[in-house]
Amino acid sequence: MILTLTQTKASMLRLWIRNWSIHRGLTKNRSISSTVNDGTGPFQNRDHAKQIKRQQMLKRIEGAQRQSSNVITLRVFGNGCVGGPRSVSVVVGNSRYLFNCGEGTQKLCQEYGVKMSDVRTLFFTSPTWENIGGILGYMLTVQSCGMHEFEICGHSDIMKIFEITEPFANFNGIKLTRHNKLDFSDSLISIQSVIFNKSNSCDTSDSIINENEVSEDIIPNDAVIGYICKPYKQPKKLNLYRCVELRVPPGPPFMKIKAGEEVVLDDGRVIKPDDVFCLDSCAAVFIILECPAEEYIDSFLKAKEFSPYQLGENAAQYDDTGVIVHMTPKKIFDSPKYQMFCKKFRSNIVHLPLCEENTYELSAKSCSAQYKLSLIHDEIFPPPSRSSNVGVAAFTKYHIRPHLGLDDKAAVKIKPEQYISEARSVPNFELALKQVNDQLSKLKIVDKREYPLVVFLGTGSAVPNNDRNVSGILVVTGPETYLLLDCGESTYSQLIRHYGINRSKEILRNLQCVYVSHMHADHHLGLITMINERTKLGVETTLRVIGPISLLQWLQKYGELFGQLKFDFVNSATFQGKATEGFPPANIPSHQDLLANLGIKRIATCEVDHCPDAYGVRIDIGSGYSLVYSGDTRRCPSLIELGQGCDLLIHEATLETGFEDEALVKGHCTTAQAVEVGRQMNAKFTLLTHFSQRYVKIPNEDESIFAEEGVGFAFDHMQISPKLLQILPHLYPAIRCLFSQYVEKMKQRTISASKMDWVRTELKEFNKNGNKVRAPEDCLKNHSKAIEVS
């Protein structure tokens, strides 16, 4: 039960807790005044330490009250929009359950401030990529955070996906188990599975549930699973606030009422247990469904498992009705037959369709950065595409206990005016903006070519966050000709947020090639979505995929489990040496047509120093423009040789200058190293990307490194061309001003790290010389003095 306390009630509760503490011996029973103030401050005549003790005790009791209330909330993580996942999270007490885990789920967890490690049980409605596409990235992230045990409920093939990821992911640090029964239950909730097939699923469903044991061949891959979720009845709970209101004294009377007995107080009043205990609380049943096609609707209509919650003679008598989540295409949901199924339930049950018609505005924080940067230059930093659809917004909540109802207060809402106002309120930003515009008005554009246009869809490394998605770069070589350099998780979602749905579909139709630099998960887990979406659009031309041979092995194994993918593969090694001269396998069509369709003269690759079969690539476009992409690599002589004299070098700069040792161990470059590669390559412009997620806004570098005309760093949704590259360096002072608060935080963090390095060095030297170990604070004092002298 959630109560809003008045100041008087709060004061009474504090006094009651103080007396209870004295009675239990938690504090010394001294002669102290029981006088309290007006409720807005601490007790009179008490020192600060005692005030803190009482406040801490109050917080503990209030926290226990909240915890014991078993609040149940259903949250829409992914609303099923085009390019987004369809998933819901259910919070029951301290337990978290996740239903489906599509691409982008881990990014949305960060957006909404949800700890991924809190989820230990995952349920899947079907083994399609739309539902499982985010599970690999999700598990890799939680594994790196030290989480070790997860339970999977659903089709058996979902577990097999972890067995075929050997080329790029190792899950030895996680214990993944498949729940061996169709139905699930723990101390808080029971979840009943309902199996839906394309034909006579009713009888099949009954027999499966009666057996209740899952075997490899019971649930076919084309079947879908629905989940009927029934939270357990909440037992009566003692309400401390009510005890205070009724002036139940601590001690024996309180212990008696707590044990469920009547108490007669000194003033003659009789306090019954029902007076101070919260009533038994039932929670509404909620249902998770997926109906991917009309062929399944008959199975839905015949399913007997829904009878207790539908109108009719078999309906159970429930005080509360709940919510049904439909992970179903809009066309199916609106069909007369499916609506007939929906109308069989009580009229006050809420139906939440998670479908492609919902808004694709999933990230307010990312949109905030885009709007702010667009003030500096709206062609290089275009504002995000806005969705004309509304429907169910991401992170909409449905409260199940202690009260029922939709709650859209936390739902994602895009507020352009607020973001722009925040940017303009940054100290000196307006002045910096004016100075930029003054410089641009005097700038003479020498190269006016608009192609190639390079659009950065992901500029972060390893895992996505609010501001930087994982690697993905769209290269527009000419009108309606496209290729992708790397395709990390949620690349398609990023494409939609940049161009909108209709334009993104046109780009997919004309996408000729996806180049994958190497097999690390953050560079290719968005590829299957790209292939599937082209298939949905009915594109006749086959997508060409260039990558290491292990990429082909992964895609083939995935296809064997979940359905074949339509693509042609070319090994990256084919392009080593001169231009396109190589020895492709006999079953691979010639790639000359690919070059012709893209308007490219040649593609050349070289192995780089990162992991086995990692490649850098050079693309010479017919217009005479050359582009080099490093992928992930340490400083690499072969890449420098390959890229000599290129117009644009896109190079990874994972870590800041000064972290060379860490970069060496992890197979990456620092900012200074990447810039030096550009110099040695004689690249006309070096554009940095693939930043560690510790640098969520801008790299932590001295301004001088970007003062040169030919150096810059990328943002998600930034787009550049030969024409725009000449403008880019002039924008960085305003960008740095816009994120000045963040820059200052990074400086302080670097200073703190520097101090700790000094301490470690000092202690190491003293230990080495056999001297007495010095206190760290003494080392820090010397460090401060050294800074002052320098």
Summary of the structure (lengths in Angstrom):
residues: 790
radius of gyration: 30.8
end to end distance: 61.0
largest distance: 100.5
contacts: 2605
relative contact order: 0.08
helix: 38%
strand: 20%
